[in-house]
Amino acid sequence: MRKAIRALALLAVVTAFSQMPVCYDARAEQMAIETLSSAQKDFVFEVRKGQSSRLLKGFDARAGQKIRLVGFGALSLDQLRAELKIEAGGALLDIGNGQQLTIAGANADVVSAIQIQLDRSQYSQTFADDFDALSLDLEDGQSKGVWRTNFGYGGVHSRTLPNNGELQVYSDRQFAGTGTKSLNIDPFRLADGKLEIVAEPLKEDLRQFTWGRSYTSGLLTTKASFSQRYGLFEIRAKMPKGKGLWPAFWLLPENRAWPPEIDVLEVLGDNTKKLYVAWHSNVGDKHTGEAKPIDVPDMSEDFHTYSVVWEKDTLLWYFDDVQVASKSTPEDFHLPMYMLINLAVGGNWPGSPDKTTPFPAKYTIDWVRAYARKDAK
């Protein structure tokens, strides 16, 4: 999604009443006219908050050209659609404070070519882990670190999600399952300043201690160490590829209720060019939710940044700092939430691994960060 951004020369500056193909707000005292060529394939035209209003000519979405809005805070794609006006000659977009963008010859479909860049300027960092070391809380009275390795519900429900039909058990170096001593399975590895969560088949003789689960993998949560109401949550990671693999980064409420749930990312290993962002709500004691599929570059080939902005009124999802989805915040999304990272194997949604699935499978995390608004009370 990231493409090279080149500078455009300003071709002309004219008064707001000259050569305008559509109506616009007279508060914009000057209008910059800029012209593109269809030969400029994959060109990203930047519009920054506070610049003069602009008239863009020759924009061609069919050539892969994009318009990127930079520095506009929690502006959403839904807001853009609502503000877009189509009149004779083109599309008019009011982007706030008298700043307007007019796209000559465009229709309502132009919204699909507009990108909103993540604006971190209004946030302060509240959590960061770069995984130069792994700080675990194994609940043994000694290793009181940041990350716990189970859900905390007790029994099998602490180590897998049976309702999903998952085939893995989440382990750690002290995990004994239903036995009395450690099974000596550690799914967490550090390499080159990155964390690998490793999933692999479980030896037959150990399955009697893992509630019959046939794979082992890892789960990390900040349930006991960090939670926050609203803000920006993000991860930089590389996804595993293979049938039946299901990596995720998500948020759950610290009061143990479910829903609500915010899924920053979910990926099915048999299609690593499809990112799912999702939400689950329980307003009115009725479970509602949606998993939205987003077409992206192959997430198993390189690291990418996955982010969600959770505000009182809006949820915004980003892939490599470009907004890919938005939604009004459900009424039950106003309690602090904690973060979870996991690599599930199998289940009702991804299906089971097959002979093509490579093991050991690795979900590699470069870092995890969280931020709160600077003006939060």
C-alpha positions in Angstrom: 0.0 0.0 0.0 2.9 2.3 0.6 4.0 4.0 -2.7 6.6 6.5 -3.4 5.3 10.1 -2.9 6.8 12.7 -5.2 6.5 16.4 -5.0 4.2 18.1 -7.3 5.0 21.6 -8.7 2.4 24.2 -8.1 1.2 25.2 -11.5 -0.9 28.2 -10.6 -2.5 30.1 -7.7 -5.7 31.9 -8.6 -8.4 33.5 -6.6 -11.3 31.4 -5.4 -13.6 32.9 -8.0 -11.6 32.0 -11.1 -11.8 28.9 -13.3 -13.8 26.8 -10.8 -15.7 23.9 -12.4 -17.9 23.3 -9.3 -19.2 25.4 -6.4 -17.1 25.8 -3.3 -17.0 27.7 -0.1 -15.9 31.3 -0.5 -14.0 31.1 2.8 -11.1 29.5 0.8 -9.3 32.7 -0.2 -6.9 30.9 -2.6 -7.2 27.9 -4.7 -4.1 26.0 -5.9 -4.6 24.3 -9.3 -2.5 21.2 -9.8 -2.4 18.9 -12.8 -1.6 15.2 -13.0 -1.0 13.0 -16.0 -2.4 9.4 -16.5 1.3 8.5 -17.2 2.0 9.0 -13.5 1.0 5.5 -12.5 0.6 4.7 -8.8 1.2 8.4 -8.0 0.1 9.4 -4.5 -1.0 13.1 -4.3 -0.7 14.4 -0.7 -3.1 17.0 0.8 -2.0 18.2 4.2 -4.2 19.8 6.8 -3.9 23.6 6.8 -2.8 24.0 3.2 -4.8 26.1 0.8 -7.7 24.6 -1.0 -6.9 22.8 -4.2 -8.3 22.0 -7.6 -6.9 18.8 -8.9 -7.0 18.1 -12.7 -6.2 15.0 -14.6 -6.6 12.6 -11.6 -6.9 9.0 -12.9 -7.7 6.3 -10.4 -7.5 3.7 -13.2 -3.8 4.4 -13.3 -3.5 3.5 -9.6 -3.3 7.1 -8.5 -4.3 7.9 -4.9 -5.1 11.0 -2.9 -3.7 10.9 0.6 -5.0 13.2 3.4 -2.2 13.9 6.0 -2.7 15.3 9.5 -6.5 15.2 9.7 -6.8 13.5 13.1 -9.6 11.0 13.5 -11.3 11.8 10.1 -13.0 8.7 8.8 -13.8 7.2 5.4 -17.5 7.3 6.4 -17.2 11.1 7.0 -15.6 11.6 3.7 -18.4 9.8 1.9 -21.0 11.9 3.8 -19.2 15.2 3.0 -18.5 14.5 -0.7 -20.6 16.6 -3.2 -20.9 15.8 -6.8 -21.7 18.7 -9.1 -21.3 19.5 -12.7 -17.6 19.2 -13.5 -16.3 17.1 -10.6 -16.3 16.1 -7.0 -16.0 18.6 -4.1 -14.7 17.5 -0.7 -14.9 19.8 2.4 -12.1 18.6 4.7 -12.6 21.1 7.4 -11.8 24.7 8.5 -12.5 26.1 5.0 -10.1 23.7 3.3 -11.5 22.1 0.2 -10.4 19.7 -2.4 -12.0 19.7 -5.9 -11.3 16.8 -8.2 -12.2 17.7 -11.8 -14.2 15.1 -13.7 -14.6 12.8 -10.7 -17.7 11.1 -9.5 -18.7 9.5 -6.1 -16.4 6.5 -6.9 -13.4 8.8 -6.2 -13.7 8.0 -2.5 -12.2 4.6 -3.0 -9.0 6.3 -4.3 -8.7 8.6 -1.2 -6.4 7.5 1.6 -6.5 8.9 5.2 -3.1 8.6 6.8 -2.8 7.8 10.5 -2.2 10.9 12.5 -0.1 10.1 15.7 0.5 13.8 16.5 -2.4 13.9 19.0 -1.2 10.9 21.0 1.3 10.1 23.8 2.8 6.7 24.1 1.5 4.7 27.1 2.9 1.2 26.3 5.8 -0.2 24.2 7.5 -3.5 23.9 10.2 -3.9 21.2 10.9 -7.5 22.3 14.6 -7.1 22.9 13.7 -9.4 25.8 10.5 -11.2 26.6 8.9 -10.2 29.9 6.6 -13.0 31.0 4.3 -13.3 34.0 4.0 -17.1 34.5 2.0 -16.6 37.7 4.6 -18.5 39.7 5.3 -15.8 42.2 8.7 -15.2 40.6 8.4 -14.1 37.0 6.2 -11.0 37.4 6.5 -9.7 33.9 4.3 -7.9 31.3 2.8 -10.7 29.4 0.6 -13.6 30.6 0.4 -16.7 28.6 -3.2 -17.8 29.1 -6.7 -16.3 29.1 -7.2 -16.8 32.9 -10.6 -18.5 32.7 -9.4 -21.8 34.2 -8.8 -25.2 32.9 -9.0 -25.9 29.1 -10.7 -22.5 28.6 -7.5 -20.7 29.8 -5.4 -22.5 27.1 -7.6 -22.6 24.0 -11.1 -21.5 22.8 -13.2 -24.7 22.5 -16.2 -22.8 21.1 -14.1 -21.9 18.1 -13.1 -25.5 17.5 -9.4 -24.7 17.8 -6.8 -27.4 17.7 -4.0 -25.8 19.6 -3.2 -25.5 23.3 -1.4 -22.3 24.4 1.7 -23.3 26.4 4.7 -21.8 28.1 7.9 -23.2 29.5 6.2 -24.1 32.8 2.9 -25.4 31.3 1.9 -28.9 32.7 -1.6 -29.1 31.3 -3.5 -31.7 33.3 -0.3 -33.4 34.4 2.0 -32.6 37.4 5.2 -31.5 35.7 6.2 -29.2 32.9 5.7 -30.5 29.3 8.9 -28.6 28.3 7.2 -26.8 25.5 8.2 -23.1 24.9 6.4 -21.5 21.9 8.2 -18.2 22.4 11.6 -17.4 20.8 13.6 -14.2 20.4 15.6 -13.7 17.3 17.2 -10.4 15.9 15.2 -8.2 18.3 11.9 -9.8 17.3 9.5 -12.3 19.0 8.4 -15.5 17.3 5.3 -17.2 18.4 5.8 -20.8 17.2 3.1 -23.3 16.4 3.8 -27.0 15.8 2.3 -30.5 16.1 2.2 -31.9 19.6 3.8 -35.3 20.2 1.3 -38.1 20.6 2.4 -39.0 24.1 1.7 -35.4 25.4 -1.8 -35.1 24.1 -3.2 -36.9 27.1 -2.2 -33.8 29.1 -3.6 -31.1 26.7 -7.3 -32.0 26.6 -6.7 -33.8 23.3 -5.3 -30.9 21.4 -2.9 -31.9 18.7 -0.9 -28.6 18.3 0.9 -26.3 20.6 1.2 -22.5 20.2 1.5 -19.3 22.1 -0.8 -16.6 23.5 0.3 -13.3 25.2 -2.0 -10.9 27.0 -1.5 -7.7 29.1 -4.6 -8.6 31.2 -2.7 -8.1 34.5 -0.3 -5.4 33.4 -1.9 -2.9 31.1 -5.3 -1.8 29.9 -6.7 1.4 28.6 -9.9 3.1 27.6 -9.7 4.6 24.1 -6.5 5.4 22.2 -4.3 4.0 19.5 -3.1 0.3 19.6 -0.7 -1.1 17.0 1.6 -4.0 16.2 4.3 -4.5 13.6 4.4 -8.1 12.5 4.9 -10.7 9.8 2.3 -13.4 9.3 2.7 -17.1 9.0 1.5 -18.8 5.8 -0.3 -22.1 5.7 -3.7 -23.7 5.8 -5.3 -23.7 9.3 -3.0 -20.9 10.7 -4.9 -18.0 12.4 -2.8 -15.2 13.8 -4.5 -12.2 15.6 -4.0 -9.0 17.6 -7.0 -7.9 19.5 -8.5 -6.2 22.6 -10.8 -7.4 25.3 -12.4 -5.6 28.3 -10.6 -5.9 31.6 -13.9 -6.7 33.4 -14.0 -10.2 31.7 -17.2 -9.5 29.8 -17.6 -10.7 26.2 -18.4 -9.1 23.9 -17.2 -6.4 23.4 -14.1 -7.2 21.3 -11.9 -5.2 18.9 -9.9 -7.2 16.4 -7.0 -5.1 15.0 -6.0 -7.9 12.8 -7.0 -11.5 11.9 -5.4 -13.4 9.1 -6.2 -16.9 7.7 -2.9 -18.5 6.6 -4.3 -19.9 3.4 -4.8 -16.3 2.1 -2.2 -13.9 3.4 -3.3 -11.2 1.0 -6.6 -10.8 2.9 -6.6 -8.8 6.2 -9.7 -9.0 8.4 -10.6 -6.2 10.9 -13.5 -6.9 13.1 -15.7 -5.9 16.1 -18.1 -7.7 18.4 -20.8 -6.0 20.5 -23.4 -7.0 23.0 -25.7 -4.0 23.1 -29.1 -4.9 24.2 -27.8 -8.4 25.2 -27.6 -9.2 21.5 -24.4 -10.3 19.9 -23.6 -8.3 16.8 -20.4 -7.9 14.9 -18.6 -7.8 11.6 -15.3 -9.0 10.1 -14.4 -6.8 7.2 -12.0 -8.3 4.6 -9.3 -5.9 3.2 -7.1 -6.7 0.2 -3.5 -6.0 1.0 0.0 -7.1 -0.1 1.1 -10.5 1.0 1.5 -10.2 4.7 3.7 -13.3 4.9 6.5 -11.8 2.8 7.3 -8.7 4.9 6.5 -6.8 8.1 3.5 -4.5 8.2 2.0 -2.2 10.8 -1.6 -2.9 11.9 -3.4 -0.2 14.0 -6.7 0.7 15.4 -7.8 4.1 16.8 -10.6 3.6 19.3 -12.3 6.8 20.2 -15.5 7.5 22.1 -17.4 8.0 18.9 -15.4 6.2 16.2 -13.3 3.1 15.5 -10.7 3.5 12.7 -8.5 0.6 11.4 -5.2 1.2 9.5 -2.8 -0.9 7.5 0.7 0.6 7.1 -0.7 3.9 8.4 -3.5 4.1 5.8 -7.1 3.8 7.0 -8.8 0.7 5.7 -12.1 0.7 7.7 -14.2 2.8 10.0 -17.2 2.4 12.2 -19.2 4.3 14.8 -18.2 3.1 18.3 -20.8 0.7 19.8 -22.4 1.7 23.1 -20.7 -1.0 25.1 -17.1 0.0 24.0 -16.4 2.4 26.9 -14.5 0.3 29.4 -10.7 -0.2 29.5 -9.4 -3.0 27.4 -6.2 -5.1 27.3 -4.2 -6.5 24.4 -3.8 -10.0 23.2 -1.5 -11.6 20.6 -1.9 -15.2 19.6 -1.4 -17.8 16.9 -4.4 -20.2 16.8 -4.3 -23.4 14.8 -7.4 -24.8 13.2 -11.0 -24.0 14.1 -14.4 -23.5 12.5 -13.3 -20.5 10.5 -9.7 -21.3 9.2 -10.3 -25.1 9.0 -7.6 -27.6 9.9 -4.0 -27.7 8.7 -3.3 -30.1 5.9 -0.2 -31.7 4.4 0.8 -28.3 2.7 0.9 -26.4 6.1 4.5 -25.8 7.0 5.6 -26.5 10.6 7.0 -25.0 12.7 4.8 -22.0 11.8 6.0 -18.6 13.0 4.1 -15.4 13.8 6.9 -12.8 14.1 6.3 -9.6 16.0 8.7 -6.6 15.8 6.9 -4.4 18.4 3.6 -3.6 20.1 2.6 -0.1 21.1 -0.3 1.8 22.7 -1.0 5.5 22.9 -3.6 7.7 24.7 -4.8 11.1 23.4 -2.8 14.0 24.8 -6.1 15.7 25.8 -7.6 12.6 27.5 -9.0 13.2 30.9 
